[in-house]
Amino acid sequence: MERRALGKGLSALIPEKAVDTSAHKKEGILYVQFGQIKPNPFQPREDFDQQAIEDLAQSIKEKGVIQPLLVRRRGDSYELIAGERRFRAANSLGLKEIPVIVRDVSDQDSLELALIENIQREGLNPIEEAHAYQHLIDKFKVSQEKISEVLGKARVTITNTLRLLKLPHEIQQEMKKGRISFAHGRALLEIEDENQQRRLVQDIISKGLSVRELENLLKSKRPKSIKKSIGQGQREPIVAILEEQLQHALATKVRISKRKKRGHINIDFYSQEDLQRIVNVIKGGK
């Protein structure tokens, strides 16, 4: 059961100064019972910090719900678009109703709005971001360019975030826990051997290696790897150098295979739009 949040009823949970009056007239702010609100199936956040929710609940207890939830109608109920942390915190207090703003949006818009809110309010971890980007690309055919425009992030950042999904699952889990950073993960992608990646992650955690220390460690190991490869007749130093230069220029994984005077170059891409980006870079475009 819903009722329009008008007059003094609105101020019970939302201070008058906190209410966007233009939104009130345009969108309509309603009080909705908690049982009528369903979770957002496109919620990009996979893990919720219980302590943060408890802190938010205390704030709501003292000041009320300052900002309404964003929802969309689904039959006789509502589906949450943005504000799940507020929803969980307020629900934990035993409140019967919560103020909402109803919007008529598509599945794609619902995911984009949830993604924007999570990034702006309390950053998603890099793996959650990567999964959200990949979902937009796979399900809604959204380009990396569009994602970068919506979020205000450089396209190369979107590309590098998506590349994190190439890391082994257990390394992704360590990143979700915050034990290794986005920059650590990006550096680890320069290594093809997953077992070596795992060993380095243990060093990062146990020794507290900074990103710079990890990069220096990788550089120190590189000559040894090159010498070993040369001894096996597999690689030349110049090939490894050129491979690294191409990876930086194209912002993706590059592998050069050379035998005598011939060979081939493998360039990874992660979507049709990413392929076009790489082609543009090679052609000298953006």
N, C-alpha and C positions, 0 to 999 in steps of 0.2 A: 504494500500500500504506500502510495506516495502522496505528499501534500506540498503545495507551493510554499517556498520559504519566503514569507513576506513579513513586513513590519517588524515587531519586536521578536517574533519567532526566529528570524534570521540572526539577530544579534546574540542569541543564546550560545551559538557555537562560532559565529564569525563576527568579530568586531566590525562596526560600521566602516571604519577607515580602511579595513582590509578588503572590503568588498569592491570589486570592479563593477561600478554601476552600469557601464556600457554593456558589459557581459551579461549583467542581470536582465537588462532589457532585450538584448539581442539573443542570447542563448537561453536564458531562464535558469535560475538556480533553484533546485528542488531538494527536499529532504527525502531520502530513500532509506528503507530498512536494509540492514546489512545482508539479510537473507536473499534480497532481490539482486544482489550484485555478484556476478560471476568473475573469476580470474581472467586475465588477459592471456589467451593461448599463445600470443606472440610476444609475451614478456621476455625481453632479452636477458634480464638478470636471472641467473641460475642459482645464486646463493645469496641469502639475506643475512646480514649481521644482526644477530639477536640483541646484542647490547645496544646497537644503534636504534633498533625498534623500541626497546625499553626506554631509552633516553627520549625518543620522539613521543612516546606515550606520556611520559612525565610532562613534557612541554604542552601536549594537548590537554592534559588534565588541568594545567595551570592557566592556559591561554585560549583553549578551544581550538577547533580546526580552522586555521587561518585561511587556508586555500582549499576550495572544493575539489573533489576528485573529478577527473574527466572520464566520462563513460559514453557508451553508445547503446541504443535500444536493441534488445534481442528478444522479440516476442513480448511476453509479460514481464521480463526481467531486464537487467542491464549487464553489459560487459565492460569491465574496467579497461580503460585505455592507458591512463597515467595516474599514479598516486598509490601504488600498491603498498609502499611502506607506510603511508598515512593510513591506508585502509586497515592494515594489520595492527598498527599501533592503536588506532581508535577502537577497533573491535576488541582488543585485549582489555580495554577499560569497561567493557560491558555496555557501551552506548547502544541505544536502540536504532538511531538513525544517523545519517551523515549527509552533509550537503554535497551535491554533485552538479556538474554542468553537463548537459546532454549534447552530444554532437553526432551528426550523421556522417560517418566516415567509412572508407573502404578498409579491407584487411591491411592493405599496404600502408595506408595512412595511419592505421592503428599502430603498426609496428614502428613506423618512422617517428610518431609522436612519443611512444614509449622509449624508444632509443634516445631521442633528443633529451627527454626529461631525465633519464638515468645518467646520461653523460654530463648534463648541466648541473644536476643536483648532487649526486654522489657517484663519481666515475665508476663505470663498469670495469672489471678487470679486462686485460687485453684479449683473453680467450672468449669471454662473453661478447665483447665487441666483434671479434672475428666471426663468431657464429651468427650474430645478428646481421652482419654485412652479407655473409654467405647466404643466409635465408632470403634476404631481399633480392639477391642476384638470382638464386635458384627458383624461388617460388614466384616472384613478381617481375623477373627480368629487368631489374633496376641496374643501371650501369654504375660503374665505380665513379664516373664523373658526376652523376646525379647524387650519389651518396655524399661525395665530397662537398657538393653545393649545399645540400640539406644540412649537413653537420658543420660546415665551415672549416673543413679540414683539407689539407693538401691531398691530392689524389695519390701521390706516392706513399703517404701515410696509410691510406686505405689499403693499397696494394701490399705494403709491408705487414700490416696487421693480418690480412688474409693469409699471408705466407706462414704465419705462426701455426696454422692448422696442419702444416706439413710435419711439425715436430711430433715425436712419439707421445702417446696419450699421457704417460706418467709425467713427462716434462710439462705438458699443458696443465696438468693438475697442480704442479708446483707453482706455476705462474698464476693460476687461479687463487692459490693460497697466499700469493704475494711474496713467496720466498725467492723468486727470481723475477726480474723486471722485463718489460717489453724489449729494452735495449739488449739485455742478456740474450733473450730469445732470438732476436735478429742476428746477433753475432754467432749464435750456435747454428744458425741455418747455413753458415758458410762451410759447415762440415757435413759430409755425406754419410759418414759412418755413425749410425744411431747409437751403437755401444759407446763410442767415443763421446758423443753428445751427453749420454747418461753419466759417464764418468766425470765430465766437466761440470755438470749440474751439481754433483755431489761436492766437488771442489768449491763451487760458488757458494753453496750453503754452509759447508763445514768451515771453510776458510774466510768466508765473507768477502769473496772477490768482487771488486767493483767492475763496471763494464770496461773501463780502461785496462785494468789488470787482466781481464779475460782476453781482450783484444791483443794485448802484448804477449800473453801466453800462447795464443793461436799463432801469432807471428813467429815466436821463438820456435814453435814446433814445425812451422812450414818448411824451412830449409832442410830439416831432417827428413821430412816426408818426400821432398823433391829429390833429394839425393838417393833415397831408397828406391824411388820410382825409376830414376835414371839407371840405377844399377840393374833393375829388372828390365830395362829397355822399354819403359812405358811412357815416360814424360821428360820434357826438357824444362829448365827453369823459365825460359821465356814464355812457354805455354801457360804455366801457372800464373805468371805476371799478367799476361794478356787476358786470361780468364777472369782474374780479379778485377781488372779494369773494366771489362765488359759488364760484370755483375753490378758494379757501382753505377755505370752509365745507364744501364737498362732497369735498375732497381728490381732485379729478379735473379733467379738461379741460372747460371750459365756453365756448361761443361764443354771443354774443347778436347777432342780426341784426334791425335796426330800420329801418323805412321809415315816415316820418311818425309816426303815432301807433300803428302796428301793427308786429308782428314775431314772432319766435319764438326760443326758447332751445334749443340743442343741448347735451346733457350726455353725455359719454362714460362707458361702463361696460365692464368687461372680463370679466365672467362673470355668471351668473344671481345668484350670491350677492352680487357687487358691486352689482348693480342693486338688490337688496333693501336693502343697506346704505345706498345713496343715498336710497331711498324712506324708510327709517327716519329719516334725518337731516332730510329735508324735513318729515316728519310730526312731528318733535320728539322722536323716540326716541333710541336709542343710536347 
